[in-house]
Amino acid sequence: MMPKLTIDAARTIIRETLAKGHEMGLKPLSVIVLDAGGHPLAFEREDGAAPGRYVIAEGKAYGAVMLGMPGSAQMARAEAQHYFMTAANGAFGGKVVPVPGGVILRGDEGEIIGGVGVTGDTSDNDAEAALAGIAAAGLKGEA
């Protein structure tokens, strides 16, 4: 059966991402889960996380979904071809944050079923926490 991104799965991703962040001793995190169209399903910001983290988390996840590239690939592309990421970000109204922590959710056949954005610690730590949350929900993530 094809994995489906449900509100329950989104809540599990968030809960387990935050738990992994605590286990890793990370700074307060903010986590968003978007559907395959880039629309928010669920978001949570831990106590102590800056309020602007919503926009950063959303931008990480949005770029992953809309470009079909995880944040790490977006960052590499920005470093190699800044003009592409600048143009893409302009096309998306400045909503893309091209750094790790933007994770693609993929179905069994590789199709994009959504995205997760995590922010609050280093981008690599954000991505690691996201992958743990995604695995706990029984889904596949590409960071």
Buried (B, 14 or more C-beta within 10 A) or exposed (E): EEBEBEEEBBBBBBBBBBBBBEEEEBBBBBBBBBBBEBEBBBBBBBEEBEEEBBBBBBBBBBBBBBBEBBBBBBBBBBEEEEEBBEEBBEEBEEBBBBBBBBBBBBBEEEEBBBBBBBBBBEBBBBBBBBBBBBBBBEBBBBB
